[in-house]
């Protein structure tokens, strides 16, 4: 059990978990045998969890992807790697704190790991710009990826952003160009690129570091051309219709997997990654290592051709 805040549909689960915790503490302090009662309540809790999470709406999964307790990029870096050395700056304008990256070791293997980083309180949210990178963030990411390619280090990317920053300054400094350039250059990097959407994967903000050999999604993440609120504002001029937009966008991991836009879904701990970040990280690390083993035998030329073919096959058209 974790402390709040809770999502609305989580509250019945958390309330029952608290009752179980209180009963266990009462049993310990008063030395009263309550094992059968506790076991009965735990059975009820399991049924409640299964019932709620078996029928989550798309909007509820979006809410889980945004859960304030959900692990962020730096949390996963801390949990799955060692010897992480963060690198800063795009060597052009500034260091973007919404984009973090550096070299680390994954099971003793040198890799580059990078992604968007959100904040948890007002100060850190402002410092990280709510996980929305400016052009300098995407240029920093590209600089690090090119360095990784030069030194033959696989690239691990964790995506979690509500979108690229849409401010006037970002547009003046070439937001669209920076994202487009990343897509072009990532196509030709000569090392494996493994990508996972760990939370929100919105629009070009996600795609700017989202082109790779393997693309995975955590079970309760989402990936779409636009956020539900943005879609609702355009279609209905009412952001309150975001739940309807989420249903129409089909942006959850199972939806995206059916469209063959990703290579797999990484299961999360029961009730979401925020309930057990260590287990979530373990599952993520396992999938990354499997993907690395699959891509290791490929030559640089094979990686590039495979990557190009992968994206050429996406989408359909009719005549």
N, C-alpha and C positions, 0 to 999 in steps of 0.2 A: 504493500500500500504506500502511496505517496501523498504528501500534503497537497492541498489545492494550489491554484484554482482548478476547478473541474469544468468540463463541458456539460451541457444540460443533460445529455443522455448518459453521462457517466455517474451522475449523482446517486442513483439508486445502488449502483455497485459500490461506490465509496462509502455510503452510509452503512451498508451491510458489512463491508470490510471493517469498519470502525467498531461495529457491534461485536464482531468476532474477536477483534483485538482487545476490546474492553473486557469481554468475557474471559479470555485467556489470562489477562492481567488479574482480574478478580479471583479466578481460580488459583492463581499462583500466590497472591497475597493472603487470601483467606484459607488457603489449603483445602479447597473444596473440589471434589471430583465432578467435573463438568464435561468430560471427554465426549460422551454421547451427544450432548446438546451442541457442543462445538462442531462435531463431525456432521451433524444434521444441518447446521447453518452453513458449513463449508460446501455441502452438497447443494444446498439452495443457491449459494453464491455461484457455483460452477454453472448451474442451469441458467441462472440469470445472465451471466457473461455470455454463454453460448447463444442464448436467445437474442440478446441485444446486438452482438457483433456479427451474427449470421445474417442480419437483415439491415445493415447500415445503408443509408441512402448515399448517393454520391456527394451531397452537400455535407453530410456527417463525416465522410472521409476527408473532404477538404478541411473541415474543422480539425480533424485529427492531425492532418499534415501541418497545421498551424498551431498545434497545441503548445502552450507556453513552456511546458516541461519537456518537450521533444528534444532529443539530442541534435545539436548543430554540428557544423563541419569540424570545428576545433575540438568538440567533444569526441567525435569519432577518430580524429587524428590522434588524440591522446590515448584512446582505448585500443586502437589497432596497430599503431606504429611505435617505434622507438627512435630516439636520436633525431627528433624533428628539429630542423633549423629553418625558421621562417625567413623568407627573402622579401624585400620591399622595393616598391617603386617601379615606374614604367620607363625610366631613363628619358622621359620626355616632358612630363608635366608635374606629376605628383604621385604619392602613394595612396591608393584607394583602400580604405579599411574595410570596405564591404567585400573585398576579394582577398583571400588569404592563400598562401601557398609556400611550399619549400620542400627541401629534400629530407627524406626520412628512410627508415628501414622497416620493411614489412616482412616479418619472420626472418630477419637478418638480410633481406634483399634490398639493395638501394632502389628507391623509387622517388618520383616526384608526386606529391599529393597536393591538390588545390581545390578550392571551391568558394562559394559565397558564404559569408558569415553574418548571422543576425545577432541582435542583442537581446538581453533578458529584462533589463530595466530601462527606464527613460534615458539615462545617461548613455548606456551602452548601445541602445537602439539608435540614438542620434549619432554616436561615434561610428557605428557600422552602417548608417544610412538605411536601416531596416533591411539590410541584405540586398539593396539595389545598387549595382555597380555603375560607375561612370565610365567614360571611354578609357580613362587611365587604368581602370581595373581590368578591362579586357586586354589592354596592351601589356599590362603587367603579366597577366596570365599567359599571353602569347610569348612574351620574353622568356618566362620560366619554362614553357613547353619546348621552345626551340633550344634552350640550354639543355634540357633533359634529352632531347633527340641527339644533340651534339655529343653528349657523354653516355649515350646508349642506356638511358634509364627509362623504364616503363612509366607511363603517366596514369595516375589515378585521380579521377575528378568526381567531386561530390557536389551535386546541384541542389540549391535550396534558395529560391528567390521569387518574390512576387513580380519580378520584371526588371529590366534595365531602367536606370533612373531617367525619368522623362523631363528633367529640368532644362531650362533654357541654356544654361552653361554647358550641360552635357551635349545638347544638340549642336551648340556652337563649336565644341571641340571634336565633333565627328562621331557621335554615338553609333549611327548606322554604319558608317565606314569601318569603325573598329570591330563591330560584330561581323560584318561581311568579310573583312580581312581575316579574322580568326577562322571562319569557315573554310576559306580558301587554303590558308596555311595549314590548318589541322589535317586537311585531306592528304597532305604530302609529308607529314611527319613520319620518320622511319622507325618509330618504336611503337609498341602496343599502347593503345589508349582505351582505358576501361572507365566507364561512366556510370554513376548511380544517382538517380533522383532520390534524395533522402527526405524531402519534404515537399516544397512547392517547386514546380517546374513551369514557369510562366513565360511564354512568348520568346522573343529574341533574347531576353535576359538569360534564359536557360540555354537557348541554342548557341549563344556566343561562346560557350565552352562545352557544347553538347554533341560534338561530332566525333565519333570514335568507333573502334572495332567491336566493342561490346557495350550495350546500353541496358542497364537494369533499373528497376524501380522497386523501392521498398513497398510493402503491401498497402500501406496507408498514405502513400504519396500521390500527387497528381501532376499531370503533364498536359499542357494545352497551349493553343495559340493565344489565348487571352484568359484572364481571371474570370470567375463567374460574375463578380461585381461589374467588371468592365463590360462584359457581354450584356448583362442585364441593363446597364446604363445606355448602351447603344440600341438594343432591340426594343426595350420597353420604357426607356428614359426613367428607370426606377431601379436603383441598386438593391432595393429590398427584394427584388425578384431573383436574387442570386441563386437560391435553391433550384428554381426552375431552369435557370441558365446552366447550372451544373449538370442537371439531368440531360439537357439538350447537347451539351458539349461532349459528354461521354469521356471524361478526363481521368477516370480512375485507372489504376494499374491493370485490372482485368480488361477494361475497355481498350486501352492502348495496346495491350498484348494481342488482342483479337485483330487489331489492324496491322500487326507485324511491324510495329514501329520500335519495339524493344525486343531484347533477347531473353528476357525472363523476369520473374517477380521474386523478390527476396522476402520470405515470410518474416513477420514481426512477432515479438513475444505476445502472449495473450493480452488483449486489451490495448495493444499499441506499444511502440518503441519506448515511449516515456515511462512505461511501467517497469521496464528492465533494460536500461541503456547498455549494460554490459553484454547481455544476451543478444540484443539487437546488433551490437558491434561485432560479436562473434559470428553471427550469421552473415553479416556483410563481408567480413574478412574472409570467411570460407569461400564465398562466391567469387570474390576478387582473385583469390589464389587459384581457384579452378580455372577461371578465365585466363590468367597468366600462363598456366600450364598448357592451355590449348593454343595460345598465341605464340609461345616461346619458339617453337620449331620454325615459324614462318620467317622468311627473309624480309628485309625492308621492302623489296619490290613486291613481294607477295602481299604484305600488309597493306600497301597503298592500293594495289589492284583490288583486293578484297574489300577495302573500305569504300572505294568508288562504286563498286558493283553493289554493295549493300545499300547505298543510298539511291542508286539509280533504280532499284527495284521497288522503292517505296511509292505508294500512290497508284491511282488508276485513272484512266480516262476513257471516254466513250466517243464514238464518231457517229 
